[in-house]
Amino acid sequence: MVTLLRKVLQIPFYARCWNRALRASASGDWQGVVDSLAPFNARGLATNESRLWLGNAYCCLRQWDKSVEQFDQITRRANEPEAEGRRHYNHALALANLGRISEAIALLAAEGNSRWPEQLKDKARSLLEDLKRGNMTDRRALH
């Protein structure tokens, strides 16, 4: 009963955090996304979706270690193939920028990306080929 009451009382806070995060994302303000969702996660309200958003935002900010930390805590696939594709691409990009090239290659090679949109498949294939060749060009995170 106490847990249910706690969850009900968190709804306005939850709504404010996500509303701010959505507005920040729409304007390309990745620090704003982090500032909106970090308190949410700090209260123990983190979800796979909030971790996905934070991981992508940290990746856009080139804060690779924080990005990997968020992606590593995601426990299930995203519902949308495009979101799932962005997650794996950005996760691999962050790993590679931390020098964890073999992990990035394994992530991209093992992921069944048949459901991803063609554009994401092409970007993931290109990143995988570059990583295998040892060519770490300046790549941008997908958002």
DANORKA-V145456 format. One line per field, one symbol per residue. ss: DSSP state (A for helix, B for strand, O for the rest). psi: psi as a letter, one per 20 degrees, with the letter a starting at -180 (. if undefined). burial: + if it has 24 or more other ideal C-beta (glycine too) atoms within 12 Angstrom, else -. Layout:
ss: ???
psi: ???
burial: ???
This chain:
ss: OAAAAAAAAAAAAAAAAAAAAAAAAAOOOAAAAAAAAAAAAAAAAOOAAAAAAAAAAAAAOOOAAAAAAAAAOOOOOOOOAAAAAAAAAAAAAAAAAOOOAAAAAAAAAAOOOOOOOAAAAAAAAAAAAAAAAOOOOOOOOOO
psi: ghggggggiighggggghggggggghjknhhhgghhhghghhjjjqrhghhgggggghghikmgghgggghhipirqqhphghgggghghggggghijjlghggggghhhpokhiqqgghgggggggggghhijnnroqqqp.
burial: -------------+--++-++--++----+-+++-+++-++----+--+++++++++++++-++-+++-++--+---+---+++++++++++++++++--+--++-++--+-+--+---++-++--++--+-------+-+++
